[in-house]
Amino acid sequence: MTTTTTTTPGPAPTGPAPDPDRVADFAGEMLETLARGATALMVSIGHRTGLFDTIAGMAPASSHEIAAAAGLHERYVREWLGAMTVSHVVVHDRAADTYRLPVEHAALLTRAAGPDNLASQLQFIPMLAQVEEGIVRCFAEGGGLGYDAFARFDRLMAEQSAQTNDAALLDRIVPLVDGLDDRLRTGIRVADIGCGQGHALNLLAHAYPESDFHGYDFLPDAVAAARGEADAFGLGNVHVEVRDVADLSGTGTFGLITAFDAVHDQAYPARVLAQVAEHLDADGTFLMVDMDASSTVDDNIDVPWAPFLYTVSTMHCLTVSLAQGGEGLGTVWGRQTAQRMLADAGFSDVSVASVPDDFVNAYYVARH
Ligand SMILES: C[S@@+](CC[C@H](N)C(=O)[O-])C[C@H]1O[C@@H](n2cnc3c(N)ncnc32)[C@H](O)[C@@H]1O
């Protein structure tokens, strides 16, 4: 195998000769990127096959024992264990030929880790890689890839947000809005725009039976999943509808409107924010949860997960917006742009909060 993929020669380099030490350093960085990219694929497989959960519950074990416990083919499991050993994720005992997952790693790689499960998060890497061909084409031709190009996105997004919301929605996120718990207990109308598979909506509806919850998403499969979960929870106060949230006419007004990670990938985000403002009660609150970043690229340079944000933007959020002829706001629209757009939409009182242990999201609490 070769790592060289260029098929057409690039332009001849101009300017001063490269500093060989800096070339060597950068080569090291790129090779590390190659190795970590490969590790990301294998960590994702470890999550999807349940291998991390299996090993976490075992004493040091051979590849045969691990494969048997997981119900998987030993030859694949052994190769995966090789990748995990050289990536320093699992520890191999050479003499005994057994593998173990240190408890400190299990705390970040298993389903029992809940919102701390980074193996679940790493599934985004192979999911995004599936659309690389189409994205390369968009670079040349413009336009975008629509939601139908992302078969797994809905499910993966739902898995991620469920981890966060199960851990934090009721205890940490609702209290960010002064008096919200009391108002939800008394009974208000709530809308969740871009609700996806609706887990946040259903958690709230379960906790606050006196309030009435309306979920809107334009993907029929997501809406069906949201309804299915509401039925499974036995909720009579949840109404989920296929709707483009750029037009909320006829829905009435709400005491609370939420948007969980659902504004930056809109085709027409300014229109959506204006609709939210129009459909909020005079004393209502818009709670917008969105990726935390600066709107200025240089301010994001030392943010460790910023490369992921720009990547998921290019390969999902930006492209789905452009596919609809939209504005292509992008995942990294950042606090400054978000605050300006909220002000433009008519919100005069906007504060930005964060939730302990959630370093990815900013929580915008906006009022008229
Ligand atoms: C990143 S997902 C977030 C889903 C969900 N809120 C969550 O946290 O799991 C964004 C959602 O917004 C929905 N969406 C995007 N544009 C929309 C529009 N104009 N009208 C309705 N839904 C939209 C997408 O279908 C997707 O389900």
The ligand as an SDF file (V2000), in Angstrom:
LIG
                    3D

 27 29  0  0  0  0  0  0  0  0999 V2000
  -28.2240   18.2250   14.0080 C   0  0  0  0  0  0  0  0  0  0  0  0
  -29.8560   17.6430   13.9630 S   0  0  0  0  0  0  0  0  0  0  0  0
  -30.3970   17.8180   15.6410 C   0  0  0  0  0  0  0  0  0  0  0  0
  -31.5890   16.9710   15.9600 C   0  0  0  0  0  0  0  0  0  0  0  0
  -32.0680   17.0210   17.4080 C   0  0  0  0  0  0  0  0  0  0  0  0
  -32.4630   18.3500   17.8200 N   0  0  0  0  0  0  0  0  0  0  0  0
  -31.0230   16.4550   18.3370 C   0  0  0  0  0  0  0  0  0  0  0  0
  -30.4430   17.2200   19.1330 O   0  0  0  0  0  0  0  0  0  0  0  0
  -30.7880   15.2470   18.2810 O   0  0  0  0  0  0  0  0  0  0  0  0
  -30.7000   18.9590   13.1460 C   0  0  0  0  0  0  0  0  0  0  0  0
  -32.1430   18.6230   12.8370 C   0  0  0  0  0  0  0  0  0  0  0  0
  -32.7400   19.7620   12.2460 O   0  0  0  0  0  0  0  0  0  0  0  0
  -33.6170   19.3110   11.2350 C   0  0  0  0  0  0  0  0  0  0  0  0
  -33.8390   20.4220   10.2880 N   0  0  0  0  0  0  0  0  0  0  0  0
  -32.9240   21.1070    9.5890 C   0  0  0  0  0  0  0  0  0  0  0  0
  -33.5180   22.0670    8.8520 N   0  0  0  0  0  0  0  0  0  0  0  0
  -34.8530   21.9940    9.1280 C   0  0  0  0  0  0  0  0  0  0  0  0
  -35.9850   22.7470    8.6830 C   0  0  0  0  0  0  0  0  0  0  0  0
  -35.8570   23.7680    7.8540 N   0  0  0  0  0  0  0  0  0  0  0  0
  -37.1910   22.3870    9.1610 N   0  0  0  0  0  0  0  0  0  0  0  0
  -37.3280   21.3640   10.0250 C   0  0  0  0  0  0  0  0  0  0  0  0
  -36.2920   20.6160   10.4760 N   0  0  0  0  0  0  0  0  0  0  0  0
  -35.0600   20.9440   10.0410 C   0  0  0  0  0  0  0  0  0  0  0  0
  -32.9050   18.1310   10.6190 C   0  0  0  0  0  0  0  0  0  0  0  0
  -33.7790   17.2770    9.9600 O   0  0  0  0  0  0  0  0  0  0  0  0
  -32.2830   17.4840   11.8720 C   0  0  0  0  0  0  0  0  0  0  0  0
  -33.1440   16.5200   12.4280 O   0  0  0  0  0  0  0  0  0  0  0  0
  1  2  1  0
  2  3  1  0
  2 10  1  0
  3  4  1  0
  4  5  1  0
  5  6  1  0
  5  7  1  0
  7  8  2  0
  7  9  1  0
 10 11  1  0
 11 12  1  0
 11 26  1  0
 12 13  1  0
 13 14  1  0
 13 24  1  0
 14 15  1  0
 14 23  1  0
 15 16  2  0
 16 17  1  0
 17 18  1  0
 17 23  2  0
 18 19  1  0
 18 20  2  0
 20 21  1  0
 21 22  2  0
 22 23  1  0
 24 25  1  0
 24 26  1  0
 26 27  1  0
M  CHG  2   2   1   9  -1
M  END
$$$$
